[in-house]
């Protein structure tokens, strides 16, 4: 899956997939936890980057992760 295809995934896709795969009626508890934990995980990753790892690359990737979590949070649950 390419970068642009991933951007098209909506919160409702996770929720509609939860039941057929045995997760439950909805993926909302998982999605809420993912969104809530993202900032702390990003901080942890920043602390654990190996010496010499490009900060420019890390910043770009981690900003993208945070942006995706925020977009997911703003989507309707339906």
VEXMI-987995 format. One line per 4 residues: number of its first residue (from 1); for each residue y, z, x of N, C-alpha, C. Coordinates in steps of 0.2 Angstrom, whole numbers, always signed. Example, Ala and Ser with C-alpha at 12.3 -4.5 7.8 and 13.67 -1.06 7.14 Angstrom:
2
1	-28,+39,+66,-22,+39,+62,-16,+39,+66; -11,+35,+64,-5,+36,+68,+0,+39,+64
This chain:
78
1	-6,+0,+4,+0,+0,+0,+6,+0,+4; +11,-4,+3,+17,-5,+7,+22,+0,+5; +27,+1,+9,+32,+5,+8,+36,+4,+1; +37,-2,-1,+40,-3,-7,+36,-2,-13
5	+29,-3,-13,+25,-2,-18,+25,+6,-19; +25,+10,-14,+24,+17,-15,+31,+20,-19; +36,+16,-18,+42,+19,-21,+42,+18,-29; +37,+13,-31,+37,+12,-38,+32,+17,-42
9	+29,+21,-38,+25,+26,-41,+29,+31,-45; +27,+33,-51,+31,+37,-55,+27,+44,-56; +30,+49,-58,+27,+55,-60,+22,+55,-65; +23,+50,-70,+19,+49,-76,+12,+46,-73
13	+12,+43,-68,+6,+40,-65,+1,+45,-62; +4,+50,-59,+0,+56,-57,-3,+60,-63; +1,+61,-68,-1,+64,-74,-6,+61,-78; -5,+54,-78,-10,+50,-82,-17,+50,-78
17	-17,+51,-72,-23,+50,-68,-27,+57,-67; -23,+62,-69,-26,+69,-68,-32,+70,-72; -32,+69,-78,-38,+70,-83,-44,+66,-81; -43,+59,-80,-49,+55,-78,-53,+57,-72
21	-49,+60,-67,-52,+62,-61,-54,+70,-61; -53,+73,-67,-56,+80,-67,-51,+85,-65; -45,+83,-63,-40,+88,-61,-38,+93,-67; -37,+90,-72,-35,+94,-78,-31,+90,-83
25	-28,+93,-88,-24,+89,-93,-18,+85,-90; -15,+88,-84,-9,+85,-81,-9,+87,-74; -5,+84,-70,-5,+85,-63,+2,+90,-62; +5,+92,-67,+11,+95,-66,+11,+101,-62
29	+6,+106,-62,+6,+111,-58,+6,+109,-50; +2,+104,-49,+2,+102,-42,+8,+98,-40; +11,+94,-44,+18,+91,-43,+23,+96,-42; +23,+101,-46,+29,+106,-45,+28,+110,-38
33	+22,+112,-37,+20,+115,-30,+22,+110,-24; +20,+104,-25,+22,+99,-19,+30,+99,-18; +33,+98,-24,+41,+98,-23,+44,+104,-21; +41,+110,-23,+44,+117,-21,+42,+118,-13
37	+37,+116,-11,+35,+117,-4,+37,+112,+1; +40,+106,-1,+42,+101,+4,+47,+103,+9; +53,+107,+7,+58,+109,+12,+55,+113,+17; +51,+118,+15,+48,+123,+20,+43,+119,+25
41	+39,+114,+22,+34,+110,+26,+38,+106,+31; +44,+103,+29,+48,+99,+33,+51,+103,+39; +53,+109,+38,+55,+114,+43,+50,+115,+48; +44,+117,+45,+38,+118,+50,+36,+112,+54
45	+36,+106,+51,+35,+100,+55,+40,+99,+61; +46,+101,+59,+52,+100,+64,+50,+105,+70; +48,+111,+68,+47,+116,+74,+41,+114,+78; +36,+111,+75,+30,+109,+78,+29,+102,+82
49	+35,+99,+81,+35,+92,+85,+33,+93,+92; +29,+88,+95,+28,+89,+102,+34,+87,+106; +34,+90,+112,+40,+89,+116,+40,+81,+118; +46,+79,+118,+47,+72,+119,+47,+67,+113
53	+45,+70,+107,+44,+66,+101,+51,+64,+99; +52,+58,+97,+59,+55,+95,+62,+59,+89; +67,+63,+90,+70,+66,+85,+73,+61,+80; +75,+55,+82,+78,+50,+78,+72,+48,+73
57	+66,+47,+75,+60,+45,+71,+59,+50,+66; +58,+56,+69,+56,+62,+65,+61,+63,+59; +68,+63,+61,+73,+63,+56,+72,+58,+50; +71,+52,+52,+71,+47,+47,+65,+48,+43
61	+59,+49,+46,+53,+50,+42,+54,+56,+37; +56,+62,+40,+56,+68,+36,+62,+67,+30; +67,+64,+32,+72,+63,+26,+69,+59,+21; +65,+54,+23,+61,+50,+18,+56,+54,+13
65	+53,+59,+17,+48,+63,+13,+53,+68,+8; +58,+71,+11,+62,+75,+6,+65,+71,+1; +67,+65,+2,+70,+60,-3,+65,+59,-9; +59,+57,-6,+53,+56,-11,+52,+62,-16
69	+52,+68,-13,+51,+74,-16,+56,+75,-22; +62,+74,-19,+68,+75,-24,+67,+70,-30; +66,+64,-28,+65,+59,-33,+59,+60,-38; +54,+63,-36,+48,+65,-40,+51,+71,-44
73	+54,+75,-42,+57,+81,-46,+61,+79,-51; +65,+74,-50,+70,+71,-55,+67,+67,-61; +61,+65,-60,+57,+60,-65,+55,+64,-71; +55,+61,-76,+52,+65,-82,+44,+66,-81
77	+42,+71,-84,+35,+73,-83,+30,+68,-87; +33,+65,-92,+29,+61,-97,+25,+55,-93
